[in-house]
Amino acid sequence: MRVAHFIIAIIALLAVLAGPAAAQAPAPARHALLIGNQAYTGEIGALTNPHNDVALLEAALKKLGFTVTVVRDARLGATNIAINRYLRTLSGAGPGAVGFFYYSGHGAADGTTNYLIPVDATSTDTAELWDQSLRLGEITRRLKAEAGNATHFVVFDACRNTLKLREPGKRTIVQAKGFRAERQEAGMLISYATAEGELASDIGQGAGPYAKALAEEIMTPGIEAVTMFRNVQRRVRSSVGQERYLGFNALGDVYFAGKEAVPAAVAPTAPAPVSAAQASRAEVAAFCREIATNPSAAIVASLRDAYKGTPMAGCADARLAELVSSQTAAISSPAPVPRPTPASRDAALSVGETFRDCYSNDPVENRKCPEMVMVPAGSFMMGSPDNEKERESEEGPQRRVTIAKPFAVGKFEVTFDEWDACVAAGVAAGGCAHKPETSWGRGRQPVISVSWDDAKQYVAWLARTTGQPYRLLSETEWEYAARAGTTTPYSWGDAFDATKANNDKGRTVPVGAYKPNAFGLHDMHGNVWEWVEDCWNGDYKSAPGDSAARTSGDCSRHVLRGGSWYSGPLVLRSAVRDWHRSDYRLNVNGFRVARVLSR
């Protein structure tokens, strides 16, 4: 009996001792590799702040539970060794690990590939420099392939404005052109200290402006990682006018400084109005997360008014636009009507009139088919005049183009509802294989993180499903449709108007949240960049004078038009052109469709 009591007592004691440890699972491992290169010699040129940058981030990350490795003034061989060790450590860290790779130093791109420049690089002749440097894309691919168990954060604080390069075989010094966007991988966020194609500053006392903002923002509790990086973006833009780039795909929620509980009530209580300066970032984040699921337009509208003049009002505006759009779509569902033949309907269309090639009494099902607008025939001057502000040479030479026949254009950018219908059809039926992830909602949000190849798969499926000749717009058709008879930089006039396009809300907004242009088309400026059919050519020399797409040139890259939620105002001009590789999937890229009319 005494033995039995003793055993029971021991078991009880072990349960007490083991209880807390068993109840609380160990936190996922966190590892960081920070590289700061500043002691460049010769033609490359020394920098001021990279050592300070990594020291500042080292202190912050250690407080957040990261095991941190710091490498300063790394030569090519030492950089490879550090990256190999970092990969092995993350790979063995188990599921749920978090990796943070930060590079501060010289970096540049050759037009398609981004490079980290080690301190033993000696020449600014680009042919030699690329051979002496590391490809950022190789690092990100290895992170995904060799440490797929982890969520990765990759920060490229490079592309300094002090770096001058020389083209091979030439003595002329040319300014570096910044970076190109990397291919996005699931479970990875990539952030650059400057916008694509732009240069970063090396100014700052004690550290660079980007590193300072990042080290401070990452310590704020209750802020999810993507939101935190966007807060850094706003601070850097405000302090030094430097835009930065952020891309991610299928990224789980990560809270560097801990997650705060958010009340689950439908109607959050609005305290006395606060100023933008008084509202803490944690308060803003908590409010925005809560209101994003509030189903009452009336409550959201009242909260927007209560928080007028504060950062919370922007979140309320975005949620209200979603609710209004969904309600409007629901009540405007067409009554059952006999389905006309496409040819007879097309012949009867007038300018600006809309139609769909699918019919359903269910408004949700009906939204899975793009709503189309008839755009008239006509002619216009394509490109920008020489005196347009921030004009690039690729926007010319300006020339007259004739659109001989009316055609149909998507009233909106293709939405997640429409894209998901293609995915649901299944690959065996010719449907879409790629299902992009997003934390911004699906439904009437424009589909993002789709490549040109993906967009081509969608229009081929839509053409087979409807029996109609759907396709992507040509670049000429896109600019003609965007201008809608105007000759000014924007379809509404000479000056940018933030009430007419989404370019600074930190995310996409539901299609149709802004007023249409004169042709009845929404979001031709902003929201998402739109893929078009054309291969990339650096100017309009030898371009056709009609609506045909250019299928010669560099067809590994295709044209994007219109700017996005991330673009500066001047990037949203009607004439602006950009390109990406045909297989790139970025959260700023989407598309809209076109269709030939039977007339």
N, C-alpha and C positions, 0 to 999 in steps of 0.2 A: 504493500500500500504506500509506504513511504517512497519507494522507488517510483511508483506511478505518479505520486504528487510531485516528486522531484523533476521527472521528465516533463510533466505538464508545465511546471514553473519555468523550466528551461525553454520549452517551446514558446511560452508566452513572452519570455524575455527576448528571445530571438525575433519574435514577431514585432515587438515594440521597437527593437533596434533596427530591424529591416524595413519597418513600415514606411517611414519617410522616404527612404531611398527607393523603395519599390513604387511608391505613389508618384514620385517625381522623376520622370525619365530624363536622362542626361541631355543637356542642350546640344544641338548639332554643332559640329566642329566649325571653327571659323579660321581661315588662313589668308594672309595677305602677302603679296610681293610688291614692294615699292622700289622703283628704279629712278634715280635722279642723276641725270648727266648734265654737267655744266662746264667741266674743264676741257673743252674742245680747243684744239690748237690749229695753227695755220689758217687755211682759207675758211674752215667751217665757222669759227668764231665762238668765243666763250660766252656763256650765259650767266645771269646773276642769281636766279632764284630756285633752280631745281633742288639743291640741297635743302634749302629752307622748306620747300614744298613737301618733300618726303618726311622731314622731321616733324612738321606740323601734323601731317596725316598719321604718322606713326604713333604720336601721342594720343590722338583721338581714337584710332582703331584699337589700341591696346586697352583703353578704358571700356571699349565695347566688347571685350572678350576675344579679340583676334590675336592669333599668334603671328607676329609680323617679322618678315625678313626684309631688310633694307640693303640695297646695293647702290653705291654711289660711284659715279664716273666709271661705268662698266665698259670694258672692251668687248669686242664681238664674242670672243670665247667665253669670257666670264658671264656675259648675258645669257648665252645658251645654257651654261651650267646651271645658273640660277633658275631659269625657266624649267629645265628638266627636273630639278629638285622640287620645285613648286608643284609641278604636275604629279610627281610621285606622291607627294604629301597629300594633295587633294584626293587623288585616286584611292588612297588608303584610309581616308577620313570617314568613310561610311556614308550611308544615305543621308540626304538633307544638309550636307556640308555647304558652306558658303565661301566662295573665293572672291578675293578683291585684288585685281591686278591694276597697278597705277604706274604710268610712265610719264615723267616730266623731263623734257630735253628737246633736242632738235629732232624733227621728223618732217617728212614731205611725201608727196605722191608723184608718180610718173604719169598720171592721167587715169590709171586703172588700179594701181597697187599702192598701198600705204606702207611706208618704211619707218622703222625706229633706227635712228642713226647713233651708233656707238661712238665713244670718245676717241677710238683709234682710227676712225675714218679721216682721211687726209686731204681729199680733193673734192671741190665742188663741181667738177666735171660729172654730169649726171650718169654717164655710162659707168664710171668707176664707183661713184657714190652708191648706186643701187647694189653693186656687187659686194660692197663693204658693209651693207646694212641688213637688218632683219625685216622680213615681211610680217606686218601685223596680222594679215589674213591667215598666215600659217600658224601663228600663235593661237588665234581664236578657234581655228579648226582643230588644233591639238587639244585645246581645253575641252571642247565638246566630245572629241573621240576618245581621249584618254582619261577624262575625269567627268564623264557624263552623269555621275552621281550627284554632282554639285550644282548649285545655282551660281552663275558667274557674273561678276561686275568687272567690266574692262573700261578703264579710263585713260584716254590718250590726251595728255596735256602737252601738246606739241605744236608743230607747224608754226614756229616762231617767225615773227616778221623781220628778224635780223638775219635770217639765212638767205644768202644769195647763191644762185646756181648758175652753171654754164652748160649750155647745150653741147653735146659731143661734137668735137671738131671746131668749136667756135670759141672766141675769146670774150665774146660779149656776155656781160653779167645779166641775168634775168631774175625777176622776183619769183620766189617759190609760189606754187599755186594751191597750197593747202592740201587737204585730204579728200579722198572719195569715200562714199559710204560703203561699209563692209557688208557682206552677206549676213543676214540675221540668222541666228541659231536659236532653237527653243531652249529656254532656261538660261538665257544670256542677255544682259543689258550692256550696250556699248555706248559710251558717252565721250564726246570730244569737246575740248575747251573752246572750240570755235566752230562756226557753221561750215558746211561743206564748201570747199573752194576758197575759204577765207583764211586769214592769218591770225595768230594769237600773240598777245602782248607779253613781254618779259618784264614789265614794270611792276612796282609794288615794294613796299618796305616790309621786310621780314618774311615775305612769301608772295607768290603771284596772286592775282585777283581770283582766279578760279580755285586754286588750292585753299585759299582763306575761306571762301564761301562754302566749299565742300566740307572742310574740317569743322566748321561751325554748324552747318545744317544737319550733318550726319549724327550729331549728338542730340538732336531734338526728339524726345520720346513721342510715341503715338503717330509717327509719320511713316507711311509705307514708302519703300525705297524709290519707286517711280515718281511719286509725288515729291519726295525729297530732292531728287535730281532736277525736277522741274523748278523747284524753289531756288536751287542753285542757278539755274538758267536765268531766272528773273533778276536775281541779285547781280550777276555778272553783267547782264545787259544794262541794268540801272547804273552800276558803278563805273564801267569803262566803255559802255556801248558795244560790247563784244557779244555777238550771237554765238550760241553753241548748239551742238547737235546731240540728239538722244534717239536711240533706236533699240527696240526690244521686241521679243516674240515669245509667246507662251511662257510668260514669266510668273512664277508663283509669288505670293505676297511675302515680303521680307521686311521686318522692322528692325533696323540696326540698333536703335536705342530702346527697344521694348514696345509692346503694343498696349495701348490704353483701351479699356472697355468703352463701348459706345452704347448709349441707351437704345432700346429697341422700339420705343414708342413711335407711333405713326406721325404724331405732330410734335416736333421738338419745341420746347418753350423758348420764346425769344426774349432774352434779357433786354435791359435798356440799351438803346443803340450805342454802338461803340465806333470809334474811328478806325480807319485802316491801320494806323500806327498802334492803337491799343490792342487790336485783335492779335492774339498769339498764334503762331503757326499751328500749334496743337489744336487750338479751338477751331481754326479754319478747317483743318483736315477732318476733325470729328464731325463738324457741321456738314461738310461736303459729302462725307461717306453716308451720313444718315439721310440727308435729303435726296440722295441719288436713288433711293428705293421708295420714297414717299408717293403714294398713289393718288393724292388729292391735289388737283390743279389749284383749287381755291386756297388750300393751306400753303402751298408752295408760293403762290402769288403774294399772300399776306406776309410770308417770311421774307420774300425778296424786298418788299416795301419796307419792312421793319429793319432790314440790314442794308438799306440803300447807302451807298458811299463806302462800303466795307468790302473786303475780299469775298465774304460770304455771298454777296449779291450775284457774283458771276456764276457760282455753282447753282444758285436758285434759278437764274435765267436759263442756264443750260437744261436743267431738269424740267422747267416749265415748257421750254420749246419741245422737248420729247413728248410730254403729256399732250400738248396741244396738237402736235403732228399726228399722234396715234388716234386721238379723238376725232380729228378732222377726217382722217382716212376712214375711220369706222362709219361715220355718218354719211360719207359721200360715196358709199358703195353703190355701184350702178344697179338699177332694177333689171331683172331678167329681160333680155331683148333677143330677138332672132339674130343669129350671127351672120353678118353679111360676108360675101366673098371678099378677100383682101383686095382684089383688083377693083371691084366696084366701090369699095370704101375708099381706097387710095385716090381714085379719080375724083371723088367728091370732097376730099379734104381741102380746107382753106388754110392760109398761113396762120401758124400758131395753134391750130386745132390739134387736140391730143387723141390718142387711141392706144389700145393694148391688143396684142395678138393672142391673148388668152382671156377667157370669160369664166367667171365664177360668181355664184351668189354669196360666197363667203368672202368678206372683205380681206381677211388675213391671207387666204389662198390667192385672191386677186392681186395682192401686192407682190406676189412672187414673180410676176411678169412685168418687165419694165414698161413704164408709161412713156409713150413716144410723142414727139412734137414735130409737126411739119415745118421745115425751114425752106424758104423760097430760093429760087435761082437768083443770081445776081453777080456783081463783080465788086472787088475791093482792092485796096492797096495793102499787100501783105508785108509784115515786118514793121520796123520802127524808123521814123525819120532820123537823120543824123543828129538833130538837136534835142532828141528826147533824153531826159535826165536818166543817167545810169545805163544808157544804151550800150549793148555789147555788139561786137562786130558780127557775131553769129546771127543777129537779128536783121541782117541785110545781105545784099542790097535790096532795098524796098522795091517792090514790083507789083504791077497790076495782074490780078488773077481773076478768072471768070469761072463761076459755078454754073454750068449750063442747065442743070435740071434740079428741081426741088428734091430734097431728101429728108429722111426722118432721123431725129437725134433724140437720145434719151433725155427726158425732161429733167432727170436727176442723175447723179452718179449712181452706179450699180450699188444696191444696198446689200446688207447681210441677209435679209429675207430672200432676196433674189439669188444671191450666191449660194446660200444654204439649200435652196431648192435644187440647184445643179449638183451639189454634193449628195443630197438625198437620192437623186436619180441613180447613183452608183456608177462606178467606172465601167462596169460591164455594159451599161446602157449608153456609154459615151458621156457620162456626167463628169463632174469635176473631182479630181483626186485630192486636192489640197483643201484642208479646212483651217483657215487662219484663226488664231486665238486673239482675244482682245479683252481688256478689263473695262472697256467703255460702253459695253452693251452691244447687242446685235440689232435685230429688227430693222428699223429705218436709218440706222447709222450706215454711212458709206463703208463698203467693204475695204479693208486695208490689208497690208502685208501680202499682196498678190503681185506676182511678177507679170511681165509681158507674156511669157509663155502660158501662165495661168489664165490671163485675160483672153488669149486666143482659144484656149480650151473651152472657156465659158461661151464665147460667141458661136463656136462651132456647135456646141450642145443646144444653144438657144435656136439656132437656125434649123437643126434637125427636129427639135421639139415642136416648133411653130410652123415649119414648112416655109419660112420666109428668109430672105437673104440678109441676115444680120451679120455685122462685122464691126471692127473698130473704125473710128473716124480716121481720115487722113489728117495730116498736120494742117494742110490748107483748109479743109472743112472745119477743123476745130477752131482755128483763129477767126474764120468767117463767122461761125456760129457765136463765138465769144464776143466779137465786136458788135454784132447785131446792128450793122449800119453805121457804127461810130468810127471816128478816126482818132479819138483821144486815147491816152495811155490806158484808161479803164473804160469799161462800157458805160459808166455813169458820168465820166468827165475827166478833167486833167489831174485832180488831186485825189489821193487815197481817202476813202471814207470807211472807217471801221464798223459803221452800222450796216454796211452792204456786203461784207465778206468776212469769213472766219479765218483769221491768221494769227490770233494771239490768245486763244482760250486754253492753250495747253493740251488740247485734244480735239477730236472731230466733234461735230454737232450733227443732229439728224438732218437728212437731206431736206431742202425746202425751208430751212429756218430763216433764210434771207429772201428778199424779193427777187423775182426773175428779171432777166434782161428783156430787151424789146422783142426778142424772138420767143419769149416764154420759157427760157432755160435757166435753171437755178444753179448756183455755185460754180459757175464757170471760172470765177476768181476764188481761190482759197479752198479750204476744207481738205481736199486731197489733190495731189498731183494726178494727172490723168494720162495713162498710156495711150498713144496713138499708133497707127500702123507703121509709120515711116522708120526706115533705118537712119542712123545718125549721119548727118553731113554738117560740116562746120560753118556753112553759110548757104545763101540762096543762089549762088552762081550755078548756072545750068539747071536750075529747078524748073519743073514744068509750069506752064501758065494756066493749067486747069486744076481740077480737084483731085487729080491722081496722087496716090501716095508714092513716095520715093523708095523704091525697093533695091536701090544700089547705094554704095557707100559702105560704112562700117555697120554690117548687119548683125554683129555680135552685141551691138548696143541699139536701143530704140528710144524714140523721142518721148518726152513727158511735157505736158503743158499745164499752165494754170496756177501753179503754186499750191501751198497747203496750209494747214493749221499751224505749221511751224515757220512759215516763210515771212521775211520782212516785207513791208508794204510795196517796195519797188519790184520785188520778185513776182508780185501778182499782176503786173502789167500784161496787157493782152499779147504783146509781142515776145515775151520772155520764153526762152527755150531751155530745156535741160535734157539729160539722157542718163540712163543707167544700163547696166548689162541686162540682157533679156531674162536672166534667171534670178535677178535681185528681188527680194521680198522685203520691203521697208514699210514701217507703219505710217509713212506719209504718202504712200502711193496707192491709187485706185484706178478707176476708169469709168467711162460711160460708153454706150453702144450707139451704132448707127444702123440704118436699114435703107436699102434701095426701095423706092416707091414704084408701084406699077401704074405708070401714067402714059 
